[in-house]
């Protein structure tokens, strides 16, 4: 497990929340996830919430010892090309506090036999995540 330092020198570490304990942690991070879902417009918050509470998605928290600096959710999906780890939601008030911690999620995905990471999110993620590239596009037409 790696860590990053915040402005006060506290170390922020990524913690994978055991699905049996998600319901006790969820109220602390749900507002962050709700805001991310709202900004991206790719999912319904109720669906994402149900997936994590039912154990279909894994909850990750960037914890600084006193509070959550960030929260993310992943799901493992089997495709015709192989297993992928999808970051279905990710939120933080300060990206610099947790961005390096994505390596821990990548290590988890590799250990689970995934051939790639996939992110459903805003286009700007490709600019800030090392080694990620936009491979497909979601094209919308407002009606």
Secondary structure by P-SEA (a helix, b strand, c coil): cccccccccbbbbbbbcccccccccccccaaaaaaaaaaaccccaaaaaaaaaaccbbbbbbcccccccbbbbbbbbbccccbbbbcccccccccccccccaaaaaaaaaaaccccccccccccccccccccccccccccccc
